[in-house]
Protein backbone atom coordinates (compact mmCIF):
# COMPACT_ATOMS: atom_id res chain seq x y z
CA UNK A 1 0.00 0.00 0.00
CA UNK A 2 2.69 2.47 1.03
CA UNK A 3 4.79 1.35 -1.93
CA UNK A 4 1.91 1.99 -4.32
CA UNK A 5 1.57 5.49 -2.91
CA UNK A 6 5.31 6.03 -3.18
CA UNK A 7 5.38 4.77 -6.76
CA UNK A 8 2.48 6.96 -7.83
CA UNK A 9 4.07 9.97 -6.15
CA UNK A 10 7.36 9.31 -7.89
CA UNK A 11 5.57 8.92 -11.21
CA UNK A 12 3.67 12.16 -10.73
CA UNK A 13 6.82 13.99 -9.66
CA UNK A 14 8.73 12.74 -12.71
CA UNK A 15 5.92 13.69 -15.07
CA UNK A 16 5.50 17.10 -13.45
CA UNK A 17 9.24 17.72 -13.66
CA UNK A 18 9.36 16.70 -17.33
CA UNK A 19 6.34 18.84 -18.20
CA UNK A 20 7.27 21.93 -16.19
CA UNK A 21 11.06 21.65 -16.58
CA UNK A 22 11.45 22.01 -12.85
CA UNK A 23 13.53 20.07 -10.38
CA UNK A 24 11.71 17.58 -8.20
CA UNK A 25 14.02 18.52 -5.33
CA UNK A 26 13.17 19.18 -2.58
CA UNK A 27 10.01 17.18 -2.00
CA UNK A 28 7.83 17.76 1.01
CA UNK A 29 8.07 14.23 2.40
CA UNK A 30 10.15 11.14 1.77
CA UNK A 31 8.53 7.76 2.22
CA UNK A 32 9.28 5.97 5.48
CA UNK A 33 8.03 2.44 6.12
CA UNK A 34 6.89 1.16 9.48
CA UNK A 35 8.45 -2.27 9.66
CA UNK A 36 12.04 -1.12 9.04
CA UNK A 37 14.87 0.24 11.16
CA UNK A 38 16.92 3.25 10.09
CA UNK A 39 20.48 4.55 10.50
CA UNK A 40 21.44 8.21 10.79
CA UNK A 41 23.45 7.79 7.59
CA UNK A 42 20.14 7.04 5.80
CA UNK A 43 20.25 3.28 5.30
CA UNK A 44 17.32 1.01 6.15
CA UNK A 45 17.32 -2.56 7.39
CA UNK A 46 14.56 -5.14 7.42
CA UNK A 47 15.15 -8.07 9.77
CA UNK A 48 13.52 -11.48 9.39
CA UNK A 49 14.99 -13.98 11.84
CA UNK A 50 18.76 -13.80 11.51
CA UNK A 51 18.54 -12.40 7.98
CA UNK A 52 18.68 -8.65 7.27
CA UNK A 53 18.01 -6.83 4.00
CA UNK A 54 19.74 -3.46 3.60
CA UNK A 55 19.27 -0.51 1.26
CA UNK A 56 19.31 3.28 1.25
CA UNK A 57 16.21 5.24 2.19
CA UNK A 58 13.86 7.24 0.04
CA UNK A 59 15.19 10.40 1.74
CA UNK A 60 18.73 9.45 0.72
CA UNK A 61 17.91 8.65 -2.91
CA UNK A 62 15.94 11.87 -3.16
CA UNK A 63 18.90 13.92 -1.95
CA UNK A 64 21.40 11.98 -4.06
CA UNK A 65 19.60 12.49 -7.35
CA UNK A 66 19.90 10.01 -10.21
CA UNK A 67 22.00 7.01 -9.20
CA UNK A 68 24.23 6.02 -12.12
CA UNK A 69 26.33 3.28 -10.51
CA UNK A 70 26.25 1.09 -7.42
CA UNK A 71 29.52 -0.34 -6.15
CA UNK A 72 28.53 -3.69 -4.65
CA UNK A 73 30.50 -5.74 -2.12
CA UNK A 74 31.43 -9.40 -2.57
CA UNK A 75 29.30 -12.17 -1.12
CA UNK A 76 31.04 -13.61 1.94
CA UNK A 77 32.64 -10.45 3.27
CA UNK A 78 31.93 -9.21 6.78
CA UNK A 79 30.16 -5.93 7.35
CA UNK A 80 30.24 -3.94 10.58
CA UNK A 81 27.60 -1.61 11.92
CA UNK A 82 28.45 1.95 10.93
CA UNK A 83 31.21 0.99 8.47
CA UNK A 84 30.98 1.39 4.72
CA UNK A 85 30.52 -1.66 2.51
CA UNK A 86 29.99 -0.02 -0.88
CA UNK A 87 29.05 3.23 -2.55
CA UNK A 88 26.48 4.79 -4.82
CA UNK A 89 27.44 7.20 -7.53
CA UNK A 90 25.08 9.95 -8.54
CA UNK A 91 26.08 12.55 -11.08
CA UNK A 92 29.46 13.99 -9.92
CA UNK A 93 29.56 12.27 -6.53
CA UNK A 94 30.27 8.95 -4.89
CA UNK A 95 28.63 8.42 -1.51
CA UNK A 96 29.56 5.64 0.88
CA UNK A 97 26.90 3.17 1.97
CA UNK A 98 27.32 2.29 5.65
CA UNK A 99 25.95 -0.93 7.04
CA UNK A 100 23.30 -0.54 9.75
CA UNK A 101 24.10 -4.03 11.10
CA UNK A 102 27.06 -6.37 11.56
CA UNK A 103 27.32 -9.80 9.94
CA UNK A 104 28.24 -11.62 6.76
CA UNK A 105 27.01 -10.65 3.28
CA UNK A 106 25.05 -13.62 1.90
CA UNK A 107 23.50 -11.99 -1.16
CA UNK A 108 23.95 -8.84 -3.24
CA UNK A 109 21.44 -7.33 -5.65
CA UNK A 110 23.27 -7.96 -8.93
CA UNK A 111 20.40 -6.36 -10.82
CA UNK A 112 21.74 -3.00 -9.66
CA UNK A 113 24.82 -3.44 -11.87
CA UNK A 114 22.61 -3.09 -14.94
CA UNK A 115 19.83 -0.96 -13.43
CA UNK A 116 21.29 1.35 -10.76
CA UNK A 117 18.22 3.56 -11.13
CA UNK A 118 16.22 0.95 -9.19
CA UNK A 119 17.66 2.60 -6.08
CA UNK A 120 15.75 5.76 -7.05
CA UNK A 121 12.64 4.11 -8.41
CA UNK A 122 12.17 1.53 -5.66
CA UNK A 123 14.50 2.15 -2.70
CA UNK A 124 12.66 -0.19 -0.30
CA UNK A 125 11.88 -3.04 -2.72
CA UNK A 126 13.67 -3.64 -6.03
CA UNK A 127 16.50 -1.30 -5.03
CA UNK A 128 17.70 -3.34 -2.03
CA UNK A 129 21.48 -3.66 -1.95
CA UNK A 130 22.69 -6.50 0.30
CA UNK A 131 21.37 -9.28 2.50
CA UNK A 132 23.28 -10.00 5.68
CA UNK A 133 23.37 -12.95 8.06
CA UNK A 134 23.24 -11.09 11.38
CA UNK A 135 26.00 -11.64 13.91
CA UNK A 136 24.56 -9.38 16.61
CA UNK A 137 20.83 -8.78 16.94
CA UNK A 138 21.61 -6.13 19.56
CA UNK A 139 22.61 -3.84 16.67
CA UNK A 140 18.95 -3.01 16.16
CA UNK A 141 18.76 -1.19 19.50
CA UNK A 142 20.91 1.67 18.23
CA UNK A 143 18.79 2.20 15.11
CA UNK A 144 15.76 4.45 14.69
CA UNK A 145 12.19 3.36 14.14
CA UNK A 146 10.12 5.01 11.41
CA UNK A 147 8.80 7.77 13.65
CA UNK A 148 12.20 8.80 14.99
CA UNK A 149 13.71 8.62 11.52
CA UNK A 150 10.99 10.86 10.07
CA UNK A 151 11.72 13.46 12.74
CA UNK A 152 15.46 13.09 12.15
CA UNK A 153 15.03 13.79 8.43
CA UNK A 154 12.78 16.78 9.09
CA UNK A 155 15.37 18.25 11.44
CA UNK A 156 18.15 17.75 8.89
CA UNK A 157 16.13 19.40 6.13
CA UNK A 158 15.06 22.31 8.32
CA UNK A 159 18.51 23.45 9.39
CA UNK B 1 18.80 30.93 -2.26
CA UNK B 2 19.26 30.46 1.46
CA UNK B 3 22.79 31.16 2.56
CA UNK B 4 23.55 27.89 4.33
CA UNK B 5 26.49 28.40 6.62
CA UNK B 6 27.84 31.29 4.57
CA UNK B 7 26.72 34.06 6.90
CA UNK B 8 29.77 35.76 8.33
CA UNK B 9 30.54 34.47 11.81
CA UNK B 10 31.50 37.35 14.08
CA UNK B 11 32.94 36.88 17.53
CA UNK B 12 32.91 33.09 17.23
CA UNK B 13 35.99 30.95 16.68
CA UNK B 14 36.12 29.86 13.05
CA UNK B 15 36.86 26.27 12.11
CA UNK B 16 40.40 25.66 10.96
CA UNK B 17 41.06 25.16 7.26
CA UNK B 18 44.53 23.91 6.39
CA UNK B 19 45.73 25.31 3.07
CA UNK B 20 48.13 23.53 0.75
CA UNK B 21 49.27 25.39 -2.36
CA UNK B 22 51.21 23.58 -5.07
CA UNK B 23 52.24 24.15 -8.64
CA UNK B 24 52.49 21.62 -11.49
CA UNK B 25 51.94 18.64 -9.17
CA UNK B 26 51.08 15.60 -11.33
CA UNK B 27 47.35 14.97 -11.05
CA UNK B 28 47.87 11.35 -9.98
CA UNK B 29 49.94 12.51 -7.01
CA UNK B 30 47.42 15.21 -6.18
CA UNK B 31 44.53 12.74 -6.14
CA UNK B 32 46.51 10.32 -3.97
CA UNK B 33 47.21 13.15 -1.53
CA UNK B 34 43.56 14.17 -1.46
CA UNK B 35 42.33 10.65 -0.82
CA UNK B 36 44.87 10.23 1.96
CA UNK B 37 43.78 13.47 3.61
CA UNK B 38 40.13 12.46 3.25
CA UNK B 39 40.53 9.01 4.76
CA UNK B 40 43.45 9.40 7.17
CA UNK B 41 43.01 12.81 8.78
CA UNK B 42 40.22 14.58 10.61
CA UNK B 43 41.26 18.07 9.51
CA UNK B 44 39.65 20.42 7.02
CA UNK B 45 41.79 21.07 3.95
CA UNK B 46 41.91 23.26 0.90
CA UNK B 47 44.30 22.03 -1.80
CA UNK B 48 45.23 24.38 -4.64
CA UNK B 49 47.34 23.01 -7.49
CA UNK B 50 48.22 25.64 -10.08
CA UNK B 51 48.69 23.55 -13.20
CA UNK B 52 49.68 19.93 -13.66
CA UNK B 53 52.08 18.00 -15.86
CA UNK B 54 51.98 15.81 -17.85
CA UNK B 55 48.67 16.35 -19.65
CA UNK B 56 46.38 13.63 -18.31
CA UNK B 57 42.83 12.39 -18.82
CA UNK B 58 40.97 11.99 -15.52
CA UNK B 59 37.82 9.87 -15.29
CA UNK B 60 35.25 9.34 -12.57
CA UNK B 61 35.11 6.07 -10.69
CA UNK B 62 32.54 4.38 -12.93
CA UNK B 63 33.29 5.97 -16.28
CA UNK B 64 33.58 3.59 -19.24
CA UNK B 65 36.73 4.31 -21.18
CA UNK B 66 35.35 3.26 -24.57
CA UNK B 67 32.36 5.61 -24.20
CA UNK B 68 34.31 8.63 -23.01
CA UNK B 69 37.77 8.52 -24.59
CA UNK B 70 39.15 8.22 -28.12
CA UNK B 71 41.41 5.38 -27.08
CA UNK B 72 43.34 5.03 -30.32
CA UNK B 73 44.39 8.69 -30.21
CA UNK B 74 45.35 8.27 -26.57
CA UNK B 75 47.48 5.22 -27.30
CA UNK B 76 49.11 6.92 -30.28
CA UNK B 77 50.08 10.00 -28.27
CA UNK B 78 50.74 8.13 -24.99
CA UNK B 79 48.38 10.29 -22.93
CA UNK B 80 47.97 8.91 -19.38
CA UNK B 81 44.47 8.11 -18.12
CA UNK B 82 43.74 8.22 -14.39
CA UNK B 83 40.63 6.81 -12.76
CA UNK B 84 39.70 9.05 -9.83
CA UNK B 85 38.36 7.79 -6.50
CA UNK B 86 35.38 10.14 -6.70
CA UNK B 87 32.43 10.58 -9.02
CA UNK B 88 32.08 12.97 -11.89
CA UNK B 89 32.83 13.04 -15.56
CA UNK B 90 35.92 12.98 -17.72
CA UNK B 91 38.32 15.85 -18.23
CA UNK B 92 41.74 16.36 -19.76
CA UNK B 93 43.98 18.40 -17.49
CA UNK B 94 47.31 20.08 -18.12
CA UNK B 95 49.38 23.11 -17.15
CA UNK B 96 46.39 25.30 -18.03
CA UNK B 97 44.18 23.66 -15.38
CA UNK B 98 43.91 25.07 -11.85
CA UNK B 99 42.64 22.61 -9.24
CA UNK B 100 40.89 23.58 -6.03
CA UNK B 101 39.78 20.89 -3.60
CA UNK B 102 37.94 21.13 -0.28
CA UNK B 103 38.19 18.20 2.12
CA UNK B 104 35.91 18.82 5.08
CA UNK B 105 34.29 17.26 8.09
CA UNK B 106 30.56 16.78 7.83
CA UNK B 107 29.71 19.29 10.54
CA UNK B 108 32.14 22.02 9.58
CA UNK B 109 29.43 24.16 7.97
CA UNK B 110 26.31 24.63 10.07
CA UNK B 111 23.29 23.07 8.39
CA UNK B 112 25.19 21.63 5.42
CA UNK B 113 23.89 18.12 4.75
CA UNK B 114 26.34 15.53 3.37
CA UNK B 115 24.60 15.15 0.03
CA UNK B 116 25.94 16.07 -3.41
CA UNK B 117 23.63 18.96 -4.25
CA UNK B 118 23.92 20.53 -0.81
CA UNK B 119 27.71 20.53 -1.01
CA UNK B 120 27.58 21.77 -4.62
CA UNK B 121 25.28 24.61 -3.60
CA UNK B 122 27.59 25.61 -0.74
CA UNK B 123 30.69 25.60 -2.91
CA UNK B 124 28.84 27.42 -5.69
CA UNK B 125 28.02 30.22 -3.26
CA UNK B 126 31.61 30.37 -2.07
CA UNK B 127 32.93 30.59 -5.63
CA UNK B 128 30.24 33.15 -6.43
CA UNK B 129 32.11 35.52 -4.13
CA UNK B 130 35.26 34.94 -6.17
CA UNK B 131 33.77 35.15 -9.67
CA UNK B 132 30.77 37.48 -9.54
CA UNK B 133 32.88 40.55 -10.21
CA UNK B 134 34.42 39.04 -13.35
CA UNK B 135 31.43 37.76 -15.28
CA UNK B 136 27.94 36.32 -15.08
CA UNK B 137 28.82 33.35 -12.84
CA UNK B 138 26.48 30.37 -12.54
CA UNK B 139 26.43 26.95 -10.97
CA UNK B 140 24.78 25.10 -13.84
CA UNK B 141 23.90 21.45 -13.32
CA UNK B 142 27.05 20.76 -11.26
CA UNK B 143 29.34 22.84 -13.48
CA UNK B 144 30.62 26.38 -13.11
CA UNK B 145 29.85 28.60 -16.08
CA UNK B 146 30.19 32.17 -17.21
CA UNK B 147 26.78 32.71 -18.77
CA UNK B 148 26.26 29.39 -20.59
CA UNK B 149 29.88 28.37 -21.09
CA UNK B 150 31.56 25.96 -18.70
CA UNK B 151 34.90 26.79 -17.13
CA UNK B 152 34.92 24.46 -14.14
CA UNK B 153 33.89 20.87 -13.52
CA UNK B 154 33.28 19.22 -10.16
CA UNK B 155 33.62 15.82 -8.58
CA UNK B 156 32.81 14.68 -5.07
CA UNK B 157 33.24 11.81 -2.69
CA UNK B 158 31.18 11.59 0.50
CA UNK B 159 32.05 9.28 3.37
CA UNK B 160 30.29 8.80 6.69
CA UNK B 161 31.80 11.84 8.38
CA UNK B 162 33.74 13.69 5.69
CA UNK B 163 33.49 14.87 2.13
CA UNK B 164 35.72 16.01 -0.67
CA UNK B 165 34.72 18.44 -3.39
CA UNK B 166 37.22 18.97 -6.15
CA UNK B 167 37.07 21.31 -9.09
CA UNK B 168 39.13 21.44 -12.27
CA UNK B 169 39.14 25.04 -13.46
CA UNK B 170 39.97 25.69 -17.12
CA UNK B 171 42.33 28.65 -16.90
CA UNK B 172 43.38 27.80 -20.44
CA UNK B 173 43.09 24.72 -22.60
CA UNK B 174 44.45 23.39 -25.88
CA UNK B 175 41.62 22.78 -28.35
CA UNK B 176 43.58 19.89 -29.83
CA UNK B 177 43.50 18.07 -26.48
CA UNK B 178 39.71 18.01 -26.57
CA UNK B 179 39.93 15.53 -29.46
CA UNK B 180 40.88 12.84 -26.93
CA UNK B 181 37.44 13.13 -25.30
CA UNK B 182 34.08 12.04 -26.63
CA UNK B 183 30.90 13.93 -25.81
CA UNK B 184 29.43 11.90 -22.93
CA UNK B 185 25.97 10.34 -23.09
CA UNK B 186 25.03 11.98 -19.82
CA UNK B 187 25.88 15.51 -20.92
CA UNK B 188 24.23 18.29 -18.91
CA UNK B 189 21.07 19.73 -20.44
CA UNK B 190 22.56 23.20 -20.84
CA UNK B 191 25.23 21.72 -23.12
CA UNK B 192 22.54 21.43 -25.82
CA UNK B 193 24.76 19.10 -27.88
CA UNK B 194 27.39 21.81 -28.34
CA UNK B 195 30.87 20.57 -29.15
CA UNK B 196 33.71 21.22 -26.73
CA UNK B 197 34.81 24.51 -28.25
CA UNK B 198 31.33 26.04 -28.12
CA UNK B 199 30.52 24.60 -24.70
CA UNK B 200 33.73 25.56 -22.86
CA UNK B 201 35.43 28.87 -22.18
CA UNK B 202 38.78 29.94 -20.77
CA UNK B 203 39.01 31.70 -17.43
CA UNK B 204 41.90 33.79 -18.67
CA UNK B 205 39.43 35.65 -20.88
CA UNK B 206 37.58 36.85 -17.75
CA UNK B 207 40.12 37.16 -14.91
CA UNK B 208 43.34 39.21 -14.97
CA UNK B 209 45.71 36.52 -13.68
CA UNK B 210 45.85 33.07 -12.13
CA UNK B 211 47.04 34.53 -8.86
CA UNK B 212 44.08 36.92 -8.73
CA UNK B 213 41.88 33.83 -8.96
CA UNK B 214 43.72 31.71 -6.38
CA UNK B 215 44.11 34.66 -3.99
CA UNK B 216 40.37 35.26 -4.40
CA UNK B 217 39.63 31.68 -3.35
CA UNK B 218 41.83 32.04 -0.28
CA UNK B 219 40.18 35.35 0.62
CA UNK B 220 36.69 33.86 0.24
CA UNK B 221 37.72 30.97 2.48
CA UNK B 222 39.05 33.43 5.04
CA UNK B 223 35.55 34.83 5.53
CA UNK B 224 34.38 31.53 7.02
CA UNK B 225 37.47 29.67 8.20
CA UNK B 226 40.68 30.30 9.98
CA UNK B 227 43.03 29.54 7.10
CA UNK B 228 46.37 27.99 8.03
CA UNK B 229 48.98 27.52 5.28
CA UNK B 230 50.67 24.12 5.50
CA UNK B 231 53.97 22.91 4.13
CA UNK B 232 53.52 20.00 1.73
CA UNK B 233 56.54 18.09 3.05
CA UNK B 234 55.16 18.10 6.60
CA UNK B 235 52.00 16.39 5.36
CA UNK B 236 53.63 13.79 3.17
CA UNK B 237 56.06 12.55 5.82
CA UNK B 238 53.85 9.93 7.42
CA UNK B 239 51.31 7.20 6.83
CA UNK B 240 53.37 5.12 4.42
CA UNK B 241 50.82 2.31 4.45
CA UNK B 242 47.96 4.17 2.78
CA UNK B 243 46.84 2.50 -0.45
CA UNK B 244 44.92 4.93 -2.66
CA UNK B 245 42.13 3.75 -4.95
CA UNK B 246 42.91 6.30 -7.67
CA UNK B 247 44.68 4.38 -10.43
CA UNK B 248 46.64 5.01 -13.60
CA UNK B 249 45.16 2.85 -16.36
CA UNK B 250 47.80 0.73 -18.08
CA UNK B 251 48.50 0.82 -21.79
CA UNK B 252 47.84 -2.93 -21.91
CA UNK B 253 44.39 -2.40 -20.37
CA UNK B 254 43.59 0.23 -23.01
CA UNK B 255 44.84 -2.00 -25.83
CA UNK B 256 42.62 -4.81 -24.56
CA UNK B 257 39.59 -2.50 -24.71
CA UNK B 258 40.43 -1.57 -28.29
CA UNK B 259 40.81 -5.18 -29.42
CA UNK B 260 37.68 -6.36 -27.60
CA UNK B 261 35.75 -3.48 -29.11
CA UNK B 262 37.11 -4.26 -32.57
CA UNK B 263 36.14 -7.93 -32.22
CA UNK B 264 32.69 -6.78 -31.09
CA UNK B 265 32.42 -4.63 -34.20
CA UNK B 266 33.43 -7.63 -36.35
CA UNK B 267 30.68 -9.71 -34.77
CA UNK B 268 28.13 -6.97 -35.32
CA UNK B 269 29.04 -6.42 -38.98
Interface residues (C-beta under 8 A of the other chain):
Chain A: X25 X41 X60 X63 X64 X65 X68 X69 X71 X82 X84 X87 X89 X90 X91 X92 X93 X94 X95 X96 X98 X156 X157 X159
Chain B: X4 X60 X61 X62 X85 X86 X87 X88 X89 X110 X111 X113 X114 X115 X116 X117 X118 X119 X120 X142 X154 X155 X156 X157 X158 X159 X160 X186
